């Protein structure tokens, strides 16, 4: 169903001149398998080859394009010596130097007595003008092709600039003129060119400033990508909204019982979130809401209150967590509260015994179990619900889209509440979810103390270990986080196994080890020993980043903190300060620190506000790395830079909403042009939604 006009762009990259099967594999690794992928691979630098002095006027360190006559080849006697080709013009001599040069190839490239145009970086060696491995050597009649500003593209091992430049130029040539999909008034206001002209311009930068993300050609292409993304999200949302949901309203009795059993009041933002969720659930259309809250802001309690609405209405609710550890923790938090309300709660994981599993499955299918907490065991085929009305998904970026869908499909038009402790900056929220409804928990629960965060150079690790010894003598518990599991030859980073060995020698019997390669039974035994105080120090990788809850832990040591992203440091720090005792976070760093690492550590010292930290992380790292787009279900942006194009993202969202309001099936002239845009950016699933809808 893809428009015919796009066919040339969906050919394999090997259809382009100079790209055979061997280079094709490398180009695929660099940009993607299709011609269209190369269009989105924009240059990151320029080389100006218009400087064309005579040999005597060539200056060291400059890129110059020289027109010379080839005089003689000096073939080396040993392969260790360079191959030299002497050339000249009326003003002086030029030596072209090649290491490991092949004589037959170089004599063909530079035939003695002929004129050649050579371009590259000039060096002056012992008073002679020299060029090592010139970038270009062409006959005189091709001089104009060299005298230009040349785009420089990112490469991968085994690729050089020439074939990539040639292939991309051919890809741009293949790009068809397409009907305009942008709103005419907006296009005129921005003074943007057509898509095709903007594409050609972005690949032919004339100077450094043309590489800026706000240059009109690049901004236009970024807006196209953002519009495709926002339109795809809006189409899917529109489709989901038009599927009738069912209203779920409770009478409040179970929620009242739970709130009465709590030794504290809800925070203001918890109350607001509960109200927003209850309002959404009472409507006939499906709820899709994101609950964002910092580590320890009380999301599980909000989720439970939402789940109780279902129980009050005689329906069921499920909470799905990404790991067994996390599922068990949610269950442990919720169980006494569910008991206070007299509601039956079950836990379902992959490690349940046959008898227990059978009882749970029976209770879910006959409706006697109202609430269930579990891992992705909840989405297995043998799990059936009597009436599932609400699915709560925790740390949703750790699940694939199909797992979320699978849980929702266990009932009819199930309401969806997605929870995350990774505060997502507003721009990323828009990019990933369009205008998903969001509830934010901004305060910490009462009684939580601020965490004292300090940065310490790694050379002082001995003092840190002494301090840790003093702390555990008072009964405190300590996390010690390292970046790697075992020694790696390439990167010399502290690794958990080595740190575990050293700390165990110092504090025998007091240290546990936790990392992702241990069997889950071992991990859980170690966690349990740390939680109940048999172990005082837990040496771990970032597996403890999400959802490990030990309120007696008051010290967090992070080695090589400069290697972690801000969001990750913030998550790790959130593992301490969960009780009422004073907590400390020590960030150990290796000298010298780069600018970005310095900025990161400074922000960690200044604030504990996860939302501010997320915005800073976006600014310092860019969106691509922020949530590891591959696994988070976030769109992978090739042209748009969310830190630079925040306003364009907002405009794209507004435009997408207008399109859906006026032409939800994309049948108008502009609608048909927008379909081509969706295909071009591989948002075919949204087009399929149109057909299915």
C-alpha positions as CSV (number, residue, x, y, z in Angstrom):
1,X,0.0,0.0,0.0
2,X,3.1,2.3,0.0
3,X,2.8,5.1,-2.6
4,X,4.6,4.2,-5.9
5,X,6.5,7.5,-5.8
6,X,8.5,6.2,-2.7
7,X,9.6,3.0,-4.4
8,X,13.1,4.3,-5.4
9,X,13.8,5.2,-1.7
10,X,12.9,1.7,-0.4
11,X,15.5,-0.1,-2.6
12,X,18.4,-1.7,-0.8
13,X,21.5,0.5,-0.4
14,X,23.4,-1.9,-2.8
15,X,21.3,-0.3,-5.6
16,X,23.5,2.8,-5.2
17,X,26.6,3.3,-7.3
18,X,29.8,2.1,-5.7
19,X,28.0,0.1,-2.9
20,X,28.6,-3.6,-3.5
21,X,27.7,-6.4,-1.0
22,X,30.8,-5.8,1.2
23,X,30.3,-2.0,1.5
24,X,26.5,-2.6,1.7
25,X,26.9,-4.4,5.0
26,X,28.9,-1.5,6.4
27,X,26.5,1.1,5.1
28,X,23.6,-0.9,6.7
29,X,25.5,-0.9,10.0
30,X,26.1,2.9,9.7
31,X,22.7,4.2,8.6
32,X,20.3,1.3,7.7
33,X,19.6,-1.1,4.9
34,X,17.5,1.1,2.6
35,X,18.3,4.2,0.4
36,X,15.9,6.3,2.5
37,X,18.1,5.6,5.6
38,X,21.0,7.4,3.9
39,X,18.9,10.5,3.3
40,X,18.6,10.8,7.1
41,X,22.4,10.5,7.6
42,X,23.3,14.2,7.6
43,X,26.9,15.5,7.5
44,X,28.4,16.6,10.8
45,X,31.3,18.8,9.4
46,X,32.6,20.4,6.3
47,X,36.0,20.7,4.5
48,X,36.5,23.7,2.4
49,X,38.6,22.7,-0.6
50,X,38.2,26.1,-2.5
51,X,41.6,27.3,-1.3
52,X,43.7,26.8,-4.5
53,X,47.1,28.5,-4.1
54,X,50.3,27.8,-6.2
55,X,52.8,25.4,-4.5
56,X,54.9,28.3,-3.1
57,X,51.8,29.9,-1.5
58,X,50.6,26.7,0.2
59,X,50.7,27.1,4.0
60,X,51.3,24.3,6.6
61,X,48.3,23.0,8.3
62,X,45.8,24.3,5.7
63,X,43.7,22.2,3.4
64,X,44.7,23.2,-0.2
65,X,43.8,22.1,-3.7
66,X,46.9,22.3,-5.9
67,X,47.3,21.8,-9.7
68,X,50.6,20.2,-10.5
69,X,52.6,18.2,-13.1
70,X,53.8,14.7,-12.0
71,X,57.6,14.6,-12.3
72,X,58.9,11.3,-10.8
73,X,58.1,8.3,-8.6
74,X,60.6,7.3,-5.9
75,X,59.9,3.7,-5.1
76,X,61.2,2.7,-1.6
77,X,63.6,-0.2,-1.2
78,X,62.0,-1.4,2.0
79,X,58.2,-1.5,2.8
80,X,59.0,0.4,6.0
81,X,60.0,3.5,3.9
82,X,57.3,5.8,2.4
83,X,56.6,5.9,-1.4
84,X,57.1,9.4,-2.7
85,X,55.8,11.1,-5.8
86,X,57.4,14.4,-6.8
87,X,55.3,17.0,-8.6
88,X,55.7,20.7,-9.4
89,X,54.2,23.9,-10.8
90,X,56.0,27.1,-11.9
91,X,56.5,28.2,-8.3
92,X,58.0,25.1,-6.6
93,X,58.0,21.4,-5.8
94,X,55.4,19.2,-4.0
95,X,56.1,15.8,-2.5
96,X,53.1,13.4,-2.2
97,X,53.9,10.8,0.5
98,X,52.2,7.3,0.7
99,X,52.8,4.7,3.4
100,X,52.4,1.1,2.1
101,X,51.8,2.5,-1.3
102,X,51.4,0.0,-4.2
103,X,53.5,1.0,-7.2
104,X,51.1,-0.2,-10.0
105,X,48.1,1.7,-8.4
106,X,50.1,4.9,-7.8
107,X,51.6,5.0,-11.4
108,X,48.0,4.7,-12.8
109,X,46.7,7.4,-10.4
110,X,49.7,9.8,-11.0
111,X,51.2,9.1,-14.5
112,X,54.6,11.0,-14.9
113,X,54.4,14.0,-17.2
114,X,50.6,14.5,-16.7
115,X,48.8,17.3,-14.9
116,X,46.8,16.3,-11.7
117,X,44.7,18.2,-9.2
118,X,45.5,17.1,-5.7
119,X,43.7,18.1,-2.5
120,X,44.6,17.5,1.2
121,X,46.4,18.9,4.2
122,X,49.7,20.7,3.5
123,X,52.8,20.0,5.6
124,X,56.2,21.6,5.4
125,X,58.9,19.1,6.0
126,X,62.6,20.2,5.9
127,X,61.6,23.2,3.9
128,X,59.7,21.1,1.3
129,X,55.9,21.3,0.7
130,X,54.5,17.9,1.3
131,X,51.0,16.2,1.3
132,X,50.6,12.7,3.0
133,X,47.9,10.5,1.5
134,X,46.0,13.3,-0.4
135,X,42.2,13.1,-0.1
136,X,41.6,13.7,-3.8
137,X,43.7,13.1,-7.0
138,X,41.8,13.8,-10.2
139,X,42.7,14.8,-13.9
140,X,42.6,18.5,-14.7
141,X,39.1,18.3,-16.4
142,X,37.6,17.2,-13.0
143,X,39.1,20.1,-11.1
144,X,35.7,21.8,-10.5
145,X,34.4,18.7,-8.7
146,X,37.1,19.1,-6.1
147,X,37.0,22.9,-5.6
148,X,34.0,22.9,-3.3
149,X,32.9,22.7,0.3
150,X,32.7,19.0,1.0
151,X,30.3,17.4,3.5
152,X,31.9,15.1,6.1
153,X,29.8,12.2,7.3
154,X,30.0,10.0,10.3
155,X,31.6,6.6,9.4
156,X,31.9,3.1,10.8
157,X,35.1,0.9,10.7
158,X,36.0,-0.1,7.2
159,X,34.2,2.8,5.4
160,X,35.9,6.0,4.1
161,X,34.3,9.3,3.1
162,X,34.5,8.9,-0.7
163,X,32.0,6.0,-1.2
164,X,29.7,7.4,1.5
165,X,29.6,10.8,-0.1
166,X,29.0,9.3,-3.5
167,X,26.2,7.0,-2.3
168,X,24.4,9.8,-0.4
169,X,24.6,12.1,-3.4
170,X,23.0,9.4,-5.5
171,X,20.3,8.8,-2.8
172,X,19.5,12.5,-2.8
173,X,19.3,12.4,-6.6
174,X,16.8,9.5,-6.4
175,X,14.5,11.3,-3.9
176,X,11.3,12.2,-5.7
177,X,9.5,15.5,-5.6
178,X,6.5,14.8,-3.4
179,X,3.2,16.6,-2.7
180,X,3.7,19.1,0.2
181,X,2.4,17.6,3.5
182,X,3.1,20.6,5.6
183,X,0.4,23.2,6.5
184,X,0.9,26.0,3.9
185,X,0.6,28.9,6.3
186,X,3.1,27.4,8.8
187,X,5.5,26.7,6.0
188,X,5.3,30.3,4.7
189,X,5.7,31.6,8.3
190,X,8.9,29.6,8.8
191,X,10.2,30.5,5.3
192,X,11.1,26.9,4.7
193,X,11.8,25.4,1.3
194,X,10.1,22.2,-0.1
195,X,11.1,18.9,1.4
196,X,13.2,18.0,-1.6
197,X,15.1,21.3,-1.6
198,X,15.7,21.2,2.1
199,X,17.1,17.7,1.8
200,X,19.5,18.7,-1.0
201,X,20.6,21.8,1.0
202,X,21.2,19.8,4.2
203,X,23.5,17.5,2.3
204,X,25.4,20.3,0.6
205,X,26.4,22.6,3.5
206,X,28.4,25.7,2.3
207,X,29.8,26.6,5.7
208,X,29.9,25.6,9.4
209,X,26.7,27.4,10.3
210,X,24.8,25.2,7.8
211,X,25.3,22.3,10.2
212,X,23.4,23.9,13.0
213,X,20.1,22.1,14.0
214,X,18.3,25.5,13.6
215,X,19.5,26.1,10.0
216,X,16.3,26.3,7.9
217,X,17.0,23.2,5.9
218,X,17.8,21.0,8.9
219,X,14.9,22.5,10.9
220,X,12.4,21.7,8.1
221,X,13.6,18.0,8.0
222,X,13.5,17.7,11.8
223,X,9.9,19.1,11.7
224,X,9.0,16.5,9.1
225,X,10.3,13.7,11.3
226,X,8.6,15.1,14.4
227,X,5.3,15.5,12.5
228,X,5.5,11.9,11.3
229,X,6.1,10.7,14.9
230,X,3.4,12.9,16.5
231,X,0.9,12.0,13.8
232,X,1.5,8.3,14.2
233,X,1.0,8.6,18.0
234,X,-2.2,10.6,17.5
235,X,-3.6,8.1,15.0
236,X,-3.1,5.2,17.3
237,X,-4.5,7.2,20.3
238,X,-7.5,8.3,18.2
239,X,-8.1,4.6,17.3
240,X,-7.8,3.5,20.9
241,X,-10.1,6.2,22.1
242,X,-12.8,5.4,19.6
243,X,-12.9,1.8,20.9
244,X,-15.5,2.1,23.6
245,X,-14.2,1.5,27.1
246,X,-16.3,0.9,30.2
247,X,-16.8,3.2,33.1
248,X,-15.5,2.0,36.4
249,X,-16.8,3.8,39.5
250,X,-16.4,2.7,43.1
251,X,-18.3,3.8,46.3
252,X,-15.1,4.6,48.2
253,X,-15.5,2.2,51.1
254,X,-12.3,0.1,50.4
255,X,-10.2,3.2,49.8
256,X,-11.5,4.8,53.0
257,X,-10.5,1.6,55.0
258,X,-7.0,1.7,53.6
259,X,-6.5,5.4,54.2
260,X,-7.7,5.0,57.8
261,X,-5.1,2.2,58.4
262,X,-2.2,4.5,57.2
263,X,-0.1,6.2,59.9
264,X,0.2,9.3,57.7
265,X,-1.8,11.4,55.3
266,X,-1.4,11.3,51.5
267,X,0.8,14.1,50.0
268,X,-1.1,16.8,48.0
269,X,0.2,15.4,44.7
270,X,-0.8,11.9,45.7
271,X,-4.4,13.1,46.4
272,X,-4.5,15.0,43.0
273,X,-3.2,11.9,41.2
274,X,-5.8,9.6,42.8
275,X,-8.6,12.1,41.8
276,X,-7.3,12.4,38.2
277,X,-7.2,8.6,37.8
278,X,-10.6,8.1,39.4
279,X,-12.1,10.7,37.0
280,X,-10.6,9.0,34.0
281,X,-11.8,5.5,35.1
282,X,-15.3,6.8,35.5
283,X,-15.5,7.8,31.9
284,X,-16.7,5.5,29.1
285,X,-13.5,5.9,27.0
286,X,-10.3,4.0,27.9
287,X,-7.9,5.6,30.3
288,X,-4.2,5.7,29.2
289,X,-2.4,7.6,31.9
290,X,1.2,7.9,33.0
291,X,2.0,8.2,36.7
292,X,5.5,9.8,37.1
293,X,7.0,10.0,40.5
294,X,10.5,10.2,41.8
295,X,12.0,7.3,43.7
296,X,10.1,6.9,47.0
297,X,7.3,9.4,46.2
298,X,4.6,6.8,46.9
299,X,3.5,5.6,43.5
300,X,2.6,2.1,44.7
301,X,0.0,3.5,47.1
302,X,-1.6,5.6,44.4
303,X,-1.7,2.5,42.2
304,X,-3.4,0.5,45.0
305,X,-6.1,3.2,45.5
306,X,-6.8,3.1,41.7
307,X,-7.0,-0.8,41.9
308,X,-9.4,-0.6,44.8
309,X,-11.8,1.4,42.6
310,X,-12.1,-1.8,40.5
311,X,-12.6,-4.0,43.6
312,X,-15.3,-1.6,44.8
313,X,-17.1,-1.9,41.4
314,X,-16.9,-5.7,41.5
315,X,-14.1,-5.8,38.9
316,X,-10.4,-6.8,39.0
317,X,-7.1,-5.0,38.7
318,X,-3.5,-6.3,37.9
319,X,-0.1,-4.7,38.6
320,X,2.8,-6.0,36.4
321,X,6.4,-5.4,37.4
322,X,9.5,-6.1,35.3
323,X,11.3,-8.3,37.8
324,X,10.3,-10.8,40.4
325,X,12.2,-8.8,43.1
326,X,10.1,-5.7,42.3
327,X,6.8,-7.7,42.1
328,X,7.5,-9.2,45.5
329,X,8.2,-5.8,47.0
330,X,5.0,-4.3,45.6
331,X,3.1,-7.3,47.0
332,X,4.7,-6.8,50.4
333,X,3.8,-3.1,50.4
334,X,0.2,-3.7,49.3
335,X,-0.6,-6.9,51.2
336,X,-1.3,-5.4,54.7
337,X,-3.3,-2.5,53.2
338,X,-5.4,-5.0,51.1
339,X,-5.9,-7.0,54.3
340,X,-7.1,-3.8,56.1
341,X,-9.7,-3.3,53.4
342,X,-10.7,-7.0,53.4
343,X,-9.8,-7.5,49.7
344,X,-8.3,-10.7,48.3
345,X,-4.8,-10.1,46.8
346,X,-2.6,-12.6,45.0
347,X,1.0,-12.8,43.8
348,X,1.8,-14.4,40.4
349,X,5.4,-15.0,39.3
350,X,7.2,-17.6,37.2
351,X,8.5,-19.3,40.3
352,X,5.2,-20.1,42.0
353,X,4.6,-23.8,43.0
354,X,2.1,-25.7,41.0
355,X,-0.5,-25.8,43.8
356,X,-0.3,-22.1,44.5
357,X,-0.4,-21.2,40.8
358,X,-3.5,-23.3,40.3
359,X,-5.3,-21.6,43.2
360,X,-4.3,-18.2,41.9
361,X,-5.5,-18.9,38.3
362,X,-8.7,-20.3,39.6
363,X,-9.4,-17.2,41.8
364,X,-8.6,-14.9,38.9
365,X,-10.9,-16.7,36.5
366,X,-13.8,-17.0,38.9
367,X,-13.4,-13.4,40.2
368,X,-12.8,-14.3,43.9
369,X,-9.3,-12.6,43.6
370,X,-9.8,-8.9,43.1
371,X,-6.2,-7.7,42.9
372,X,-3.1,-9.4,41.6
373,X,0.5,-8.4,41.5
374,X,3.0,-10.2,39.2
375,X,5.7,-10.3,36.6
376,X,5.1,-11.0,32.9
377,X,3.8,-14.3,34.1
378,X,0.5,-12.4,34.1
379,X,0.4,-12.2,30.3
380,X,0.8,-16.0,29.8
381,X,-2.0,-17.8,27.9
382,X,-3.4,-19.7,30.9
383,X,-4.1,-16.6,32.9
384,X,-7.8,-15.6,32.5
385,X,-9.6,-12.9,34.4
386,X,-13.3,-12.8,35.2
387,X,-13.4,-9.0,34.6
388,X,-10.1,-7.1,34.4
389,X,-10.8,-3.4,34.4
390,X,-7.4,-1.9,35.2
391,X,-3.8,-2.8,34.2
392,X,-1.0,-1.1,36.1
393,X,2.4,-1.4,34.5
394,X,5.5,-0.5,36.5
395,X,8.7,0.8,35.0
396,X,7.1,0.5,31.6
397,X,10.3,1.3,29.6
398,X,11.6,-2.1,30.7
399,X,8.7,-3.9,28.9
400,X,8.1,-4.3,25.2
401,X,5.0,-2.7,23.8
402,X,3.6,-6.2,23.1
403,X,3.7,-7.1,26.8
404,X,1.7,-4.0,27.7
405,X,-0.8,-4.8,25.0
406,X,-1.0,-8.5,26.1
407,X,-2.0,-7.5,29.6
408,X,-4.6,-5.0,28.3
409,X,-6.0,-7.7,26.1
410,X,-6.9,-9.9,29.1
411,X,-10.1,-7.9,29.5
412,X,-12.4,-5.7,27.5
413,X,-11.1,-2.1,26.8
414,X,-9.0,-2.3,29.9
415,X,-7.9,1.0,31.5
416,X,-4.1,1.4,31.5
417,X,-2.0,3.1,34.2
418,X,1.7,3.2,33.5
419,X,4.1,4.0,36.3
420,X,7.7,5.2,36.1
421,X,10.3,6.4,38.6
422,X,12.5,7.7,35.8
423,X,11.3,11.3,35.6
424,X,10.9,12.0,31.8
425,X,11.5,15.5,30.6
426,X,8.5,17.2,29.1
427,X,10.0,17.2,25.6
428,X,10.8,13.5,25.7
429,X,7.3,12.8,27.1
430,X,5.8,14.5,24.0
431,X,8.2,12.7,21.7
432,X,7.4,9.3,23.2
433,X,3.7,9.6,24.1
434,X,2.3,12.6,22.3
435,X,-0.1,14.2,24.7
436,X,-0.5,11.2,27.1
437,X,-2.3,12.2,30.3
438,X,0.2,12.5,33.0
439,X,-0.1,12.6,36.8
440,X,3.1,13.7,38.7
441,X,4.0,13.0,42.3
442,X,6.3,15.9,43.2
443,X,6.7,15.6,47.0
444,X,8.5,13.1,49.1
445,X,6.5,11.3,51.7
446,X,6.5,12.8,55.2
447,X,9.5,12.0,57.4
448,X,12.0,11.5,54.6
449,X,15.3,13.3,55.2
450,X,17.4,15.0,52.5
451,X,20.4,13.0,51.3
452,X,23.9,14.4,51.9
453,X,25.6,14.0,48.5
454,X,29.4,14.4,48.2
455,X,31.9,14.0,45.4
456,X,35.3,12.4,46.3
457,X,38.3,11.6,44.0
458,X,39.0,7.8,43.7
459,X,42.4,8.3,45.3
460,X,40.7,8.7,48.6
461,X,38.9,5.3,48.5
462,X,40.9,4.1,51.6
463,X,39.3,6.9,53.7
464,X,35.8,6.0,52.2
465,X,36.3,2.3,53.3
466,X,37.3,3.5,56.8
467,X,34.2,5.7,57.0
468,X,32.0,2.7,55.9
469,X,33.6,0.6,58.7
470,X,32.5,3.3,61.2
471,X,29.0,3.3,59.8
472,X,28.4,-0.4,59.9
473,X,29.7,-0.5,63.4
474,X,26.7,1.6,64.4
475,X,24.4,-0.9,62.6
476,X,24.0,1.0,59.3
477,X,23.8,-0.7,56.0
478,X,25.8,0.3,52.9
479,X,25.4,-0.1,49.1
480,X,28.6,-0.1,47.1
481,X,28.0,0.2,43.4
482,X,30.5,-0.6,40.6
483,X,30.1,-0.3,36.9
484,X,31.3,-3.7,35.6
485,X,30.8,-7.3,36.6
486,X,34.3,-8.6,35.9
487,X,37.7,-7.2,34.8
488,X,37.6,-6.0,31.1
489,X,40.8,-5.5,29.2
490,X,39.6,-2.4,27.4
491,X,38.1,-0.4,30.2
492,X,39.9,-0.2,33.5
493,X,36.9,0.3,35.8
494,X,36.3,-1.0,39.3
495,X,34.5,-4.3,39.0
496,X,32.2,-5.8,41.5
497,X,34.0,-9.1,41.9
498,X,37.3,-7.4,42.8
499,X,35.6,-4.9,45.1
500,X,33.7,-7.6,46.8
501,X,36.9,-9.6,47.4
502,X,38.7,-6.5,48.9
503,X,35.9,-5.5,51.1
504,X,35.3,-9.1,52.3
505,X,39.0,-9.2,53.4
506,X,38.4,-6.1,55.4
507,X,34.9,-6.9,56.8
508,X,34.8,-10.8,56.8
509,X,31.2,-12.2,56.7
510,X,29.6,-8.8,56.3
511,X,29.7,-8.3,52.5
512,X,27.2,-9.6,49.9
513,X,27.6,-9.6,46.1
514,X,24.7,-8.8,43.6
515,X,24.8,-8.6,39.8
516,X,22.7,-9.6,36.8
517,X,24.6,-12.8,36.0
518,X,23.8,-14.5,39.3
519,X,20.8,-16.9,39.4
520,X,17.7,-15.2,40.7
521,X,17.6,-17.5,43.7
522,X,21.1,-16.4,44.7
523,X,20.2,-12.8,44.2
524,X,17.1,-13.1,46.4
525,X,19.0,-14.8,49.2
526,X,21.6,-12.1,49.2
527,X,19.0,-9.3,49.2
528,X,17.1,-11.0,52.0
529,X,20.3,-11.3,54.1
530,X,21.1,-7.6,53.4
531,X,17.5,-6.5,54.3
532,X,17.4,-8.4,57.6
533,X,20.9,-7.2,58.6
534,X,22.9,-10.5,58.3
535,X,25.0,-8.6,55.7
536,X,26.0,-4.9,56.2
537,X,27.5,-4.1,52.8
538,X,26.0,-5.0,49.4
539,X,28.5,-4.7,46.5
540,X,26.4,-4.5,43.4
541,X,26.1,-3.4,39.7
542,X,23.2,-1.2,38.7
543,X,20.8,-4.1,39.2
544,X,19.8,-2.3,42.4
545,X,18.8,0.8,40.4
546,X,15.1,0.0,40.3
547,X,12.9,-1.0,43.3
548,X,15.2,-2.3,45.9
549,X,13.8,-1.1,49.2
550,X,15.8,-1.5,52.4
551,X,14.9,1.3,54.8
552,X,17.9,0.7,57.1
553,X,20.4,1.4,54.2
554,X,21.8,4.9,54.8
555,X,25.0,5.0,52.7
556,X,25.4,4.7,49.0
557,X,28.9,4.6,47.5
558,X,29.1,4.8,43.7
559,X,32.5,4.2,42.1
560,X,33.4,5.8,38.8
561,X,30.3,8.0,39.1
562,X,31.5,10.0,36.1
563,X,30.6,7.0,33.9
564,X,26.9,7.0,34.9
565,X,24.2,9.1,33.4
566,X,22.4,11.6,35.6
567,X,19.1,9.7,35.7
568,X,21.0,6.5,36.7
569,X,22.9,8.3,39.5
570,X,19.6,9.8,40.7
571,X,17.9,6.3,40.7
572,X,20.8,4.8,42.6
573,X,20.9,7.6,45.2
574,X,17.2,7.0,45.7
575,X,17.9,3.6,47.2
576,X,19.0,5.3,50.5
577,X,17.2,7.9,52.5
578,X,14.1,5.7,52.6
579,X,13.8,5.6,56.4
580,X,14.0,8.4,58.9
581,X,17.7,8.2,59.6
582,X,20.2,10.6,57.9
583,X,21.6,9.3,54.7
584,X,24.8,9.9,52.6
585,X,25.7,9.4,49.0
586,X,29.4,9.3,48.0
587,X,30.2,9.8,44.3
588,X,33.8,8.6,43.7
589,X,35.3,9.8,40.4
590,X,38.5,9.3,38.4
591,X,40.6,12.4,37.6
592,X,40.7,14.3,35.2
593,X,37.0,15.0,34.8
594,X,35.5,16.1,31.4
595,X,33.2,19.1,31.3
596,X,30.0,17.0,31.0
597,X,31.0,14.8,33.9
598,X,31.8,17.8,36.0
599,X,28.4,19.3,35.2
600,X,26.6,16.0,36.1
601,X,28.3,15.6,39.5
602,X,27.6,19.3,40.3
603,X,23.8,18.9,39.6
604,X,23.8,15.8,41.8
605,X,25.2,17.8,44.7
606,X,22.8,20.7,44.1
607,X,19.4,19.0,43.8
608,X,17.3,15.9,44.6
609,X,14.5,17.0,42.3
610,X,14.2,14.2,39.7
611,X,12.4,16.3,37.2
612,X,15.1,19.0,37.2
613,X,17.7,16.2,36.9
614,X,15.9,14.7,33.9
615,X,15.8,18.1,32.1
616,X,19.5,18.6,32.7
617,X,20.3,15.1,31.6
618,X,18.5,15.8,28.3
619,X,20.5,19.0,27.9
620,X,23.8,17.2,28.6
621,X,23.3,14.0,26.8
622,X,20.7,14.5,24.1
623,X,17.6,12.4,23.8
624,X,19.0,9.4,22.0
625,X,21.0,8.2,24.9
626,X,18.7,9.3,27.6
627,X,16.5,6.3,28.0
628,X,18.4,4.0,25.7
629,X,15.9,4.5,22.9
630,X,16.2,1.0,21.6
631,X,14.7,-0.7,24.6
632,X,12.3,2.0,25.8
633,X,9.9,2.1,23.0
634,X,10.9,5.7,22.3
635,X,11.0,6.8,18.7
636,X,14.6,6.8,17.4
637,X,15.1,10.3,16.1
638,X,17.6,10.7,13.2
639,X,17.0,14.4,12.3
640,X,15.3,16.0,15.2
641,X,17.4,17.0,18.3
642,X,14.9,17.2,21.1
643,X,17.1,19.6,23.1
644,X,17.3,22.0,20.1
645,X,13.9,21.4,18.5
646,X,11.6,21.6,21.6
647,X,9.4,24.3,20.0
648,X,9.1,22.4,16.7
649,X,8.0,19.3,18.7
650,X,5.2,21.4,20.3
651,X,4.1,22.7,16.9
652,X,4.2,19.2,15.4
653,X,2.0,17.9,18.2
654,X,-0.5,20.7,17.7
655,X,-0.6,20.2,14.0
656,X,-1.1,16.4,14.4
657,X,-4.1,17.0,16.7
658,X,-5.6,19.4,14.2
659,X,-5.2,16.9,11.4
660,X,-6.9,14.2,13.4
661,X,-9.8,16.5,14.3
662,X,-10.4,17.5,10.7
663,X,-9.3,14.4,8.7
664,X,-8.9,11.3,11.0
665,X,-8.8,8.9,8.0
666,X,-6.2,11.0,6.1
667,X,-8.4,11.2,2.9
668,X,-8.0,14.8,1.9
669,X,-5.2,15.9,-0.5
670,X,-3.0,16.9,2.5
671,X,-4.0,13.7,4.2
672,X,-2.7,11.6,1.3
673,X,0.6,13.6,1.3
674,X,0.8,12.9,5.1
675,X,0.4,9.1,4.4
676,X,3.6,9.3,2.2
677,X,5.3,11.1,5.1
678,X,4.3,8.3,7.5
679,X,5.7,5.7,5.2
680,X,8.9,7.5,4.6
681,X,9.6,7.6,8.3
682,X,8.5,3.9,8.7
683,X,5.5,4.8,10.8
684,X,3.6,2.1,8.7
685,X,1.9,0.7,11.9
686,X,0.0,4.0,12.2
687,X,-1.2,3.6,8.5
688,X,-2.2,0.1,9.3
689,X,-4.3,1.4,12.3
690,X,-6.2,3.6,9.7
691,X,-7.0,0.5,7.6
692,X,-7.9,-1.6,10.7
693,X,-10.0,1.1,12.2
